[in-house]
Amino acid sequence: MCGISAILSLDGHQASARSSLGEDGYSLLLQELGDSLSYIRHRGPDAKGTWISDDSRVALGHVRLSINDTSPRGNQPFPNDALDVIAVVNGEVYNSEELKCNLLEPYNFKGHSDCEIVILLYLQYGHGFLSKLNGEFEICLYDKRSKTFIAARDRLGVKPLYWIIAAGRLLISAEMKVFPPLQWAPEWDVKSIREDVEDVSSTSLKHTPDTRSAEEIITGVRDRLMNAAELRMKTDVPVGIYLSGGIDSSTIAGMVAHLTKQKAMTTGTAVAESSNIRAFTIEFEGTEFNEAHIAQQTADFLGIPLHRALMTKSQFADRFAETAWHSEHHVPELAPVGKRALSELAREKGFKVVLSGEGSDEHFGGYIFFLADFLRESDETCNPSKWDDG
């Protein structure tokens, strides 16, 4: 999890909100960009980088949580060799090694960060480079040659990316709390918690007929899940697992254990044996919702050490405000509070990367209230003529 901040002038003037006062536009813009990054430094404590165009109309900032290539060579922003295409990327490009092998021209990479491939893909494919990426990401890219600015995120919208227009400028960031320091005054309303702030859209879905058998579908899901887990384990840092008593996180833990034991996967530079993997769970004090004992049974069965974070009612109450500040959204239940405590435990144990079962309920309809959304959608795989009269 890194953080990005971008400022783009829309009126042809310098991008600093105060440069019209006759002050040095570059210095003011650099200060604004630095101030904005300070609000999301928790996303990237390992490094900070900035870039401002010669005409001070475009500014890109990045704070880094180093996962692949932990050396300074992986710091951002990333320029191309000619220094006329600049990009900041937050996320993971899981097929970066495959993409490097398919480049039409050789390139001298700064390091082996998976995100550096974004620049080369843009140079080779233009706007179509996004279709080549397999991962979860948000990108801001500026092409000085064509004066083109691109903001994009992954196809499922896993990584958040917000934008707003204020004072003749386009402001973009991974979190909304960046915008007030950039001269945007929020308008509070009971109907919305983010007046005028928009998401950068992720790609839409297309329905297609599926003629596979149930067995083929099950095998296909299993193979894709195994491949997804394997791709996410290719890091230069240890990998952890959020393990509850549910089937989703237990499935992830089982796949990770299988990959480490049976396929001799590597985690960074060391052979990934079961001792390199850690699981983390929340233990709720005095509640029927405590599933820590189930998580412990699963971890013992898989041979994975389990770390527990004990949460009391008072700790939940104390952590609620900071959880809302970080989530920038409604917090209708206490689960996000526990997840934040769980992330702190993982970080204390030295883990930057953690796999979880998040998103599976949304994808597979794990909760009954998702059925309403499914039934409300039109099914383009159905032949309407089948239901015509006569």
LOBA-635009 format. One line per field, with one value per atom (N, C-alpha, C): residue in one letter; x negated, y, z. Coordinates in steps of 0.1 Angstrom, whole numbers. Each point is the difference from the previous one (the first is absolute). Example, Ala and Ser with C-alpha at 12.3 -4.5 7.8 and 13.67 -1.06 7.14 Angstrom:
% residues 2
residuo: (A:A:A:S:S:S)
xx: (-132:9:-9:4:-9:8)
yy: (-57:12:12:11:11:11)
zz: (78:0:0:-7:0:8)
//
This chain:
% residues 390
residuo: (M:M:M:C:C:C:G:G:G:I:I:I:S:S:S:A:A:A:I:I:I:L:L:L:S:S:S:L:L:L:D:D:D:G:G:G:H:H:H:Q:Q:Q:A:A:A:S:S:S:A:A:A:R:R:R:S:S:S:S:S:S:L:L:L:G:G:G:E:E:E:D:D:D:G:G:G:Y:Y:Y:S:S:S:L:L:L:L:L:L:L:L:L:Q:Q:Q:E:E:E:L:L:L:G:G:G:D:D:D:S:S:S:L:L:L:S:S:S:Y:Y:Y:I:I:I:R:R:R:H:H:H:R:R:R:G:G:G:P:P:P:D:D:D:A:A:A:K:K:K:G:G:G:T:T:T:W:W:W:I:I:I:S:S:S:D:D:D:D:D:D:S:S:S:R:R:R:V:V:V:A:A:A:L:L:L:G:G:G:H:H:H:V:V:V:R:R:R:L:L:L:S:S:S:I:I:I:N:N:N:D:D:D:T:T:T:S:S:S:P:P:P:R:R:R:G:G:G:N:N:N:Q:Q:Q:P:P:P:F:F:F:P:P:P:N:N:N:D:D:D:A:A:A:L:L:L:D:D:D:V:V:V:I:I:I:A:A:A:V:V:V:V:V:V:N:N:N:G:G:G:E:E:E:V:V:V:Y:Y:Y:N:N:N:S:S:S:E:E:E:E:E:E:L:L:L:K:K:K:C:C:C:N:N:N:L:L:L:L:L:L:E:E:E:P:P:P:Y:Y:Y:N:N:N:F:F:F:K:K:K:G:G:G:H:H:H:S:S:S:D:D:D:C:C:C:E:E:E:I:I:I:V:V:V:I:I:I:L:L:L:L:L:L:Y:Y:Y:L:L:L:Q:Q:Q:Y:Y:Y:G:G:G:H:H:H:G:G:G:F:F:F:L:L:L:S:S:S:K:K:K:L:L:L:N:N:N:G:G:G:E:E:E:F:F:F:E:E:E:I:I:I:C:C:C:L:L:L:Y:Y:Y:D:D:D:K:K:K:R:R:R:S:S:S:K:K:K:T:T:T:F:F:F:I:I:I:A:A:A:A:A:A:R:R:R:D:D:D:R:R:R:L:L:L:G:G:G:V:V:V:K:K:K:P:P:P:L:L:L:Y:Y:Y:W:W:W:I:I:I:I:I:I:A:A:A:A:A:A:G:G:G:R:R:R:L:L:L:L:L:L:I:I:I:S:S:S:A:A:A:E:E:E:M:M:M:K:K:K:V:V:V:F:F:F:P:P:P:P:P:P:L:L:L:Q:Q:Q:W:W:W:A:A:A:P:P:P:E:E:E:W:W:W:D:D:D:V:V:V:K:K:K:S:S:S:I:I:I:R:R:R:E:E:E:D:D:D:V:V:V:E:E:E:D:D:D:V:V:V:S:S:S:S:S:S:T:T:T:S:S:S:L:L:L:K:K:K:H:H:H:T:T:T:P:P:P:D:D:D:T:T:T:R:R:R:S:S:S:A:A:A:E:E:E:E:E:E:I:I:I:I:I:I:T:T:T:G:G:G:V:V:V:R:R:R:D:D:D:R:R:R:L:L:L:M:M:M:N:N:N:A:A:A:A:A:A:E:E:E:L:L:L:R:R:R:M:M:M:K:K:K:T:T:T:D:D:D:V:V:V:P:P:P:V:V:V:G:G:G:I:I:I:Y:Y:Y:L:L:L:S:S:S:G:G:G:G:G:G:I:I:I:D:D:D:S:S:S:S:S:S:T:T:T:I:I:I:A:A:A:G:G:G:M:M:M:V:V:V:A:A:A:H:H:H:L:L:L:T:T:T:K:K:K:Q:Q:Q:K:K:K:A:A:A:M:M:M:T:T:T:T:T:T:G:G:G:T:T:T:A:A:A:V:V:V:A:A:A:E:E:E:S:S:S:S:S:S:N:N:N:I:I:I:R:R:R:A:A:A:F:F:F:T:T:T:I:I:I:E:E:E:F:F:F:E:E:E:G:G:G:T:T:T:E:E:E:F:F:F:N:N:N:E:E:E:A:A:A:H:H:H:I:I:I:A:A:A:Q:Q:Q:Q:Q:Q:T:T:T:A:A:A:D:D:D:F:F:F:L:L:L:G:G:G:I:I:I:P:P:P:L:L:L:H:H:H:R:R:R:A:A:A:L:L:L:M:M:M:T:T:T:K:K:K:S:S:S:Q:Q:Q:F:F:F:A:A:A:D:D:D:R:R:R:F:F:F:A:A:A:E:E:E:T:T:T:A:A:A:W:W:W:H:H:H:S:S:S:E:E:E:H:H:H:H:H:H:V:V:V:P:P:P:E:E:E:L:L:L:A:A:A:P:P:P:V:V:V:G:G:G:K:K:K:R:R:R:A:A:A:L:L:L:S:S:S:E:E:E:L:L:L:A:A:A:R:R:R:E:E:E:K:K:K:G:G:G:F:F:F:K:K:K:V:V:V:V:V:V:L:L:L:S:S:S:G:G:G:E:E:E:G:G:G:S:S:S:D:D:D:E:E:E:H:H:H:F:F:F:G:G:G:G:G:G:Y:Y:Y:I:I:I:F:F:F:F:F:F:L:L:L:A:A:A:D:D:D:F:F:F:L:L:L:R:R:R:E:E:E:S:S:S:D:D:D:E:E:E:T:T:T:C:C:C:N:N:N:P:P:P:S:S:S:K:K:K:W:W:W:D:D:D:D:D:D:G:G:G)
xx: (-8:8:-9:0:-7:10:-4:9:-5:10:-4:9:-6:7:-4:10:-3:8:-7:7:-2:11:-1:7:-6:6:9:12:10:2:-6:2:-13:-10:-12:-10:3:-9:-7:-10:-7:10:-3:10:1:-9:1:12:7:12:-3:-13:-4:-10:-3:-10:5:13:5:-3:-4:-4:-14:-6:-13:-12:3:-11:-5:-11:-6:9:6:9:-5:-13:-6:-1:-6:-2:13:10:13:7:-2:6:-7:-13:-7:4:2:5:14:9:13:0:-8:-1:-6:-10:-5:9:8:11:10:4:10:-5:-12:-6:-1:-2:-1:13:11:13:2:-8:1:-14:-8:-13:1:11:3:1:3:1:-13:-10:-13:-11:-4:-10:-15:-2:-14:-7:7:-6:10:-4:8:-7:8:-5:9:-5:9:-6:9:-5:10:-6:8:-5:9:-3:-8:-7:-8:9:13:9:8:-3:8:15:4:14:4:-9:3:-10:6:-8:4:-10:3:-8:7:-7:3:-9:1:-6:7:-6:0:-11:-2:0:8:-2:-7:-13:-8:3:4:3:-8:0:-9:-11:-13:-12:1:-5:1:-12:-8:-11:5:-8:4:3:-4:2:15:8:14:8:-7:7:7:10:7:0:4:6:-10:5:-7:-1:-11:-1:-5:2:-6:-14:-8:-14:-1:10:0:6:5:5:12:8:11:13:0:12:-3:9:-2:12:-2:12:-2:11:0:10:-3:8:2:12:2:6:-6:6:-10:5:-8:4:-10:2:-5:9:-4:-7:3:-6:-11:-7:-11:-11:-4:-11:3:13:4:1:4:1:-14:-10:-13:-6:4:-5:6:12:7:-3:-9:-3:-7:4:-5:-15:-3:-14:-6:-13:-7:1:0:1:-8:-7:-8:8:5:9:-9:6:-7:-3:10:0:9:5:10:14:3:14:10:11:10:7:0:8:-7:-14:-7:4:6:4:11:7:11:-5:-11:-6:-2:-7:-3:12:10:13:7:-1:6:-7:-13:-8:3:2:2:14:10:14:9:-5:8:11:12:10:5:-3:4:-9:-10:-8:7:11:7:6:3:6:-10:-13:-11:-3:5:-3:8:-6:7:-4:9:-4:11:-4:8:-8:5:-9:8:-7:5:-12:2:-11:4:-10:0:-12:2:-11:1:-11:0:-10:5:-9:-2:-13:-4:1:-2:0:14:10:14:8:-6:8:12:-3:11:-1:11:0:10:-5:9:1:12:2:9:-4:7:-2:9:-1:4:-3:2:15:2:13:11:-4:10:1:-9:0:-4:-10:-5:-7:-8:-7:8:2:8:-7:7:-6:11:-2:10:-5:10:-4:11:-4:8:-5:8:-4:2:-11:1:-10:5:-9:-7:7:-6:-11:1:-10:7:-5:4:-9:6:-7:3:-10:2:-8:6:-8:7:-8:4:10:0:9:5:12:7:-6:-7:-5:-11:-5:-10:5:13:6:0:5:0:-13:-12:-12:-3:7:-1:10:5:9:14:4:14:7:12:8:12:0:12:13:11:13:7:2:6:15:5:15:4:12:4:2:1:3:-13:-12:-12:-12:-10:-11:-12:2:-10:6:5:6:-10:4:-8:-13:-3:-11:5:-8:4:-11:5:-10:-4:-13:-4:6:7:8:-9:4:-6:8:-5:6:13:9:13:-1:11:0:9:-3:7:5:13:6:-2:-5:-2:6:5:6:-11:3:-9:5:-6:4:-7:-9:-7:8:-4:7:-4:8:-2:-14:-5:-13:-11:2:-10:0:11:1:-8:3:-7:-15:-4:-14:-7:8:-5:-2:10:-1:-12:-2:-11:-13:-2:-12:-3:10:-2:-4:7:-3:-15:-4:-14:-10:3:-8:-1:12:0:-8:1:-8:-15:-4:-14:-6:8:-5:-2:8:-1:-10:-6:-10:-14:-1:-13:-4:-5:-4:-14:-6:-13:1:12:3:9:0:8:15:8:14:8:10:8:14:9:14:9:11:10:9:1:7:11:13:11:5:12:6:8:-1:9:-7:8:-5:-9:2:-8:-14:-3:-14:-6:7:-5:-4:7:-3:-14:-1:-12:-12:2:-11:-4:10:-3:-7:3:-7:-15:-1:-14:-8:5:-7:-3:9:-3:-11:0:-10:-14:0:-13:-6:8:-4:-3:10:0:-8:0:-7:-12:-4:-13:0:11:0:-11:-4:-9:6:-3:5:-13:-1:-12:-11:-11:-12:-2:10:-1:10:-3:10:12:12:12:5:-5:5:11:7:11:-4:-13:-4:-1:0:-1:14:11:13:6:7:6:15:9:14:3:11:4:15:5:14:4:13:5:7:-3:7:9:13:9:3:-2:2:15:4:13:11:0:10:2:12:3:-6:-5:-5:-15:-6:-14:-2:-8:-3:-15:-7:-14:-4:9:-3:0:10:1:-13:-4:-12:-12:-1:-11:0:12:1:-5:4:-4:-15:-5:-15:-8:5:-7:0:12:1:-9:-2:-8:-15:-3:-14:-5:9:-3:1:-10:1:10:8:11:-3:2:-1:14:3:13:0:10:1:13:-1:11:7:13:7:11:0:11:10:11:10:-5:-8:-6:-10:-7:-10:7:11:8:5:5:5:-11:-12:-11:-6:2:-6:10:12:10:-2:-4:-2:-12:-11:-11:3:8:4:8:9:8:-8:-11:-9:-7:-5:-7:9:12:9:6:2:6:14:7:13:8:13:8:-6:1:-4:12:8:13:-1:-12:-2:-14:-3:-13:-11:4:-10:-12:2:-12:-9:5:-8:-9:5:-8:-10:3:-9:-12:3:-11:-10:6:-8:-8:6:-7:-12:2:-11:-11:3:-11:-8:7:-7:-9:5:-9:-12:2:-11:-11:5:-9:-8:5:-7:-9:0:-9:6:14:6:7:-4:6:10:-1:9:9:13:9:10:3:11:12:12:12:11:12:11:10:-5:9:4:13:4:7:-2:6:15:5:14:7:-6:6:-1:-11:-1:9:1:7:14:5:13:0:-10:-1:10:6:10:14:10:13:5:-5:4:-6:-11:-5:9:9:9:9:4:8:-7:-13:-7:-1:-2:-1:13:11:13:4:-5:3:-7:-11:-8:7:-1:5:-10:5:-8:-1:-11:-2:-3:-2:-2:14:11:13:5:6:6:14:2:13:11:-3:11:6:-7:6:13:1:11:11:-2:10:13:11:13:0:7:2:-12)
yy: (-12:12:12:7:13:11:12:11:10:5:9:13:11:13:6:6:7:13:10:13:3:4:4:13:10:13:-2:5:-1:13:11:13:6:-9:5:7:2:7:-10:5:-9:-6:-12:-8:4:8:4:9:-2:8:14:3:13:7:-6:6:13:2:12:12:-2:11:6:-6:5:-7:-11:-7:-11:-6:-10:-12:-3:-10:-14:-3:-13:-3:10:-3:-2:8:-1:-14:-4:-12:-12:1:-10:-1:11:0:-6:4:-6:-15:-4:-15:-7:6:-6:-1:11:0:-10:-2:-10:-14:-3:-13:-3:10:-2:-6:3:-5:-15:-5:-15:-7:6:-6:-14:-2:-13:-11:4:-10:-4:8:-2:5:-7:5:-2:-7:-4:11:7:10:10:12:10:6:3:6:9:11:9:4:4:5:11:11:11:4:2:4:13:2:12:13:-1:11:1:-9:0:-2:-7:-2:-14:-9:-14:-4:-6:-5:-14:-8:-14:-3:-7:-3:-15:-6:-14:-2:-8:-5:-15:-7:-14:-9:-11:-12:-10:-3:-8:-15:-7:-14:-8:4:-5:10:-5:9:10:-4:9:10:0:10:13:11:13:0:-11:0:-2:-4:-1:12:10:13:7:7:7:15:8:-4:-7:-7:-7:8:4:6:-10:3:-8:5:-6:4:15:4:13:11:-5:9:8:-5:7:-7:-12:-7:-3:4:-2:-7:-9:-7:-2:0:-5:-11:-11:-12:-5:-3:-7:-13:-11:-13:-10:-11:-11:-4:-2:-5:-14:-10:-14:-7:5:-6:9:7:9:-7:-12:-7:-5:-5:-4:11:12:12:4:-1:4:-8:-13:-9:3:7:3:14:8:13:-1:9:0:5:9:6:-2:-2:-2:13:-1:12:-3:11:-1:4:-10:3:5:9:5:-11:-9:-11:-11:-7:-11:2:13:3:-4:-7:-4:12:12:11:8:-2:7:-3:-12:-5:9:8:8:10:6:10:-7:-11:-7:-5:-4:-4:11:12:12:4:-1:4:-10:-12:-11:0:1:-2:13:11:12:-3:6:-1:-14:-9:-14:-8:7:-8:-5:6:-5:-14:-3:-14:-11:4:-10:-3:8:-1:-10:-9:-9:4:6:4:9:6:10:13:11:11:13:11:13:7:8:6:14:9:13:1:4:0:13:6:13:-2:3:-1:15:4:14:3:-11:2:4:-6:2:8:4:6:-8:-13:-9:-5:1:-4:-12:-11:-12:-3:-2:-6:-12:-11:-13:-9:-9:-10:-14:-10:-14:-3:-11:-3:-2:-5:-2:12:10:11:-3:-9:-4:12:7:11:13:8:12:11:8:12:10:12:10:12:8:12:11:12:12:11:9:13:11:7:12:10:13:11:-2:-5:-2:-11:-9:-11:-13:-11:-13:-6:-4:-6:-15:-9:-14:-6:-9:-7:-13:-8:-13:2:12:2:15:2:13:10:-5:10:8:-3:8:13:1:11:13:0:13:8:-7:8:6:-5:6:10:7:11:-4:-12:-5:0:7:1:-9:-11:-9:6:-4:4:-12:2:-12:0:-12:-2:-14:-1:-13:-10:4:-9:-6:6:-4:3:-9:3:5:2:5:8:11:9:3:-2:4:-9:-9:-9:-13:-4:-11:-11:-12:-11:-1:-3:-4:-13:-1:-12:-12:-12:-12:-5:-11:-4:-7:0:-6:-15:-7:-14:-3:-11:-5:-14:-2:-13:-8:-13:-9:-13:-7:-14:-9:-9:-10:-14:-8:-13:-11:4:-11:-8:-12:-8:5:-5:4:-4:-12:-5:9:4:9:14:5:13:-1:-11:-1:-1:-8:-2:14:7:13:10:0:9:-4:-13:-4:4:-3:3:15:8:15:5:-6:4:-4:-11:-5:9:4:9:13:6:13:0:-11:0:-1:-8:-2:13:8:13:10:0:9:-4:-12:-4:4:5:3:14:1:13:-1:11:0:1:-1:1:-12:-3:-12:2:-10:0:-6:8:-5:-3:-5:-4:5:7:3:-13:-6:-13:2:-2:0:-14:-2:-13:-3:8:-1:-8:-4:-8:7:13:8:1:5:2:-14:-10:-13:-6:3:-5:7:13:7:-6:-3:-5:-14:-8:-14:1:9:2:4:9:5:-11:-8:-11:-10:-3:-9:5:12:6:0:3:0:-14:-9:-14:-8:0:-9:5:13:6:7:0:7:14:8:14:8:11:8:13:4:13:9:9:9:-9:1:-7:-14:-2:-13:-10:-12:-11:1:1:2:-13:-4:-11:5:-9:4:9:0:9:14:3:13:7:-8:5:2:11:3:3:-4:3:9:8:10:0:0:0:9:4:8:-9:2:-7:9:-1:8:-4:8:-3:-1:-11:-1:2:-6:1:-13:-3:-12:0:12:1:-3:-4:-4:-13:1:-12:-3:5:-2:-15:-7:-14:-8:4:-6:3:13:4:-8:-2:-7:-15:-6:-14:0:10:0:2:9:3:-13:-6:-12:-11:-2:-10:3:13:3:2:0:2:14:10:14:7:7:7:10:2:9:11:12:11:6:2:5:14:8:14:0:1:0:14:0:13:0:10:2:10:1:10:14:3:14:3:-10:2:3:-7:3:14:5:14:10:-3:9:1:-11:0:5:2:3:12:11:13:-1:-6:-1:-9:-10:-9:8:8:8:10:6:9:-7:-12:-7:-5:-5:-5:10:12:11:-4:-8:-4:-4:-3:-4:-13:-1:-12:-6:-7:-5:-11:-6:-12:1:-9:0:-8:-7:-8:8:12:8:4:1:4:-12:-12:-12:-2:3:-2:9:13:9:-5:-5:-6:-11:-8:-12:4:11:5:5:6:5:-11:-11:-12:-6:-1:-5:9:13:9:-1:-2:-2:-12:-10:-13:1:11:2:-4:0:-4:12:3:10:-5:-13:-6:-11:1:-9:-4:-13:-5:-2:2:-1:-5:-3:-5:11:13:11:0:3:0:-12:-11:-13:0:6:0:8:12:8:-7:-8:-6:-13:-7:-13:1:12:1:-7:3:-7:4:12:5:1:-3:-1:14:11:13:3:-8:2:-6:-9:-6:10:11:10:7:3:7:-9:-13:-10:0:-1:-1:13:11:13:3:-7:2:-7:6:-7:-11:-11:-11:-1:5:1:-14:-10:-14:-7:7:-6:5:-9:3:6:13:6:-7:-4:-6:-12:-6:-12:3:12:4:8:2:7:-8:8:-7:-5:-11:-6:-6)
zz: (0:0:0:-11:-1:-1:-2:-2:-11:-7:-11:1:-5:0:-13:-7:-13:-1:-6:-2:-15:-6:-15:-2:-5:-3:-12:0:-11:-7:5:-7:-7:-1:-7:8:13:9:9:8:9:10:4:7:15:5:14:1:11:2:4:4:5:-9:-12:-8:-7:0:-6:8:13:8:-2:-11:-3:6:8:6:-9:3:-8:-1:-12:-2:3:-4:2:15:7:15:7:-4:7:-3:-13:-4:7:1:7:15:6:14:1:-9:0:-2:-9:-3:13:6:12:11:2:10:-2:-13:-3:3:-3:2:15:8:15:6:-7:5:-3:-9:-4:2:9:2:7:7:6:-11:-12:-11:-5:1:-5:9:10:10:-5:-11:-3:-9:-8:-9:-5:-4:-5:-13:-10:-12:-7:-7:-7:-13:-9:-13:-4:-6:-5:-14:-9:-13:-1:-11:-2:1:-5:0:12:10:13:-2:-10:-2:4:2:4:12:10:11:4:2:4:13:10:12:4:7:4:13:9:12:-1:4:-4:12:-1:8:-9:3:-9:2:-11:1:-10:-13:-10:-3:1:-1:12:11:12:0:-10:-1:-6:1:-5:-15:-7:-15:-3:10:-2:4:4:4:-12:3:-11:3:-11:-13:-9:-10:-10:-13:-5:-14:-10:-13:-10:-2:-9:-2:-6:-8:-6:10:11:11:-5:-10:-5:3:7:5:15:8:15:5:10:6:15:7:14:0:7:1:14:4:13:-3:5:-2:-4:-6:-4:-14:-9:-13:0:1:2:-12:-12:-12:-5:8:-5:-7:6:-6:-14:-2:-13:-10:5:-9:-4:9:-3:-12:0:-10:-14:0:-13:-5:6:-5:-13:-9:-14:0:9:0:14:1:13:8:13:8:13:4:12:12:7:12:11:8:12:10:2:10:-5:10:-4:6:3:4:-10:4:-10:-6:7:-5:-11:-2:-10:-14:-2:-13:-6:8:-4:-11:3:-10:-13:0:-13:-8:8:-7:-7:7:-6:-13:1:-12:-12:3:-10:-5:9:-4:1:5:1:10:-2:10:2:-9:2:9:7:9:12:4:12:-2:-12:-2:2:0:2:14:9:14:8:8:9:14:7:14:6:11:6:1:-5:-2:-2:3:-5:-6:-10:-8:-4:1:-6:-8:-13:-10:-8:-2:-9:-11:-12:-12:-5:2:-3:-15:-8:-15:-5:5:-5:10:11:11:4:1:4:15:7:14:1:6:2:15:4:14:-2:6:-2:12:2:10:-5:8:-5:-3:-7:-6:10:12:11:10:-2:9:14:1:14:6:-7:5:-2:11:-1:-7:-8:-6:-2:6:0:-7:-6:-7:3:-1:1:-7:-5:-7:10:3:9:-4:0:-3:-14:-10:-13:-1:10:0:1:-6:3:10:11:11:1:2:0:11:7:11:4:8:5:11:7:11:-1:5:-1:9:11:10:-6:-12:-6:-6:-3:-7:8:13:7:0:2:-1:-14:-10:-14:-3:10:-2:-4:4:-2:14:0:12:-1:8:-1:4:-7:4:7:13:7:-2:-2:-3:6:5:6:-11:-13:-11:-5:3:-6:9:1:8:-9:-13:-9:-11:3:-10:-11:-13:-11:-3:9:-1:-8:-11:-8:1:-4:-1:-15:-2:-13:-3:-11:-3:-3:5:-4:-12:-6:-13:3:-10:1:-3:3:-2:-12:-7:-11:2:-2:2:-13:1:-11:3:-10:3:5:9:6:-3:-8:-4:8:10:7:9:3:10:14:10:14:4:-4:4:-7:-12:-7:7:4:7:13:8:13:-2:-9:-3:-4:-9:-4:11:9:12:8:3:8:-6:-13:-7:1:-2:0:14:10:13:4:-4:3:-8:-12:-8:7:4:7:12:8:13:-3:-10:-4:-5:-8:-5:12:9:11:11:-1:9:-6:-12:-6:5:12:5:6:4:6:15:5:15:4:13:4:-3:-1:-3:12:5:10:-5:10:-4:11:-3:9:1:11:2:10:-4:9:0:5:0:-12:-10:-12:-11:-10:-10:-10:-1:-10:4:12:4:3:4:2:-14:-10:-14:-4:2:-3:7:13:8:-5:-4:-5:-13:-8:-13:2:9:3:6:9:6:-11:-9:-11:-9:-3:-9:6:13:7:2:4:3:-12:-10:-11:-12:-2:-12:4:12:4:-5:2:-4:7:-5:6:5:12:5:1:-9:-1:-4:7:-3:8:9:8:-5:2:-4:10:-6:8:5:12:7:9:7:8:11:4:11:-5:-13:-5:0:2:-1:14:2:13:-3:9:0:11:-2:11:1:12:3:11:1:11:10:12:11:8:-1:7:14:10:14:4:5:6:-11:-11:-10:-8:-4:-8:-14:-4:-14:0:11:0:-7:-11:-8:0:10:1:1:7:2:-13:-9:-13:-8:0:-7:5:13:6:-5:-1:-5:-15:-8:-14:-1:8:-1:4:11:5:-11:-6:-11:-12:-3:-11:3:13:5:-2:2:-1:14:5:13:-1:11:1:11:-4:10:3:12:4:5:-3:5:8:13:9:1:-3:0:10:9:10:-5:6:-4:1:10:2:-11:-4:-11:-13:-3:-12:1:11:1:-2:6:-1:-15:-7:-14:-11:4:-10:-8:7:-7:-10:4:-9:-12:2:-11:-10:5:-9:-8:7:-7:-11:2:-11:-11:3:-10:-8:5:-8:-5:8:-4:12:-2:12:6:13:7:7:-7:5:10:1:9:6:9:6:-7:-10:-7:-5:-6:-4:11:12:12:3:0:2:-10:-13:-11:1:5:2:11:11:11:-5:-9:-6:-9:-7:-9:8:12:8:6:4:5:-11:-12:-11:-2:0:-2:12:12:11:-1:-7:-2:-13:-6:-12:-13:-1:-13:-6:-13:-8:-9:-4:-9:7:-1:6:-9:-2:-8:8:-5:7:-9:6:-8:-4:2:-4:-14:-3:-14:-5:7:-5:2:11:2:-10:-4:-11:-13:-3:-13:-1:11:-1:7:4:6:14:8:13:10:-1:9:-8:7:-6:-6:6:-6:-13:-4:-14:-10:3:-9:-7:8:-5:-12:2:-11:-12:2:-11:-8:7:-6:-7:5:-6:-13:-2:-12:-12:-11:-12:-4:-5:-4:-15:-5:-14:-7:9:-5:-3:3:-2:-13:-8:-13:2:-2:2:-8:-12:-9:6:10:6:8:4:8:-7:-13:-8:-2:0:-3:-14:-2:-13:-5)
//
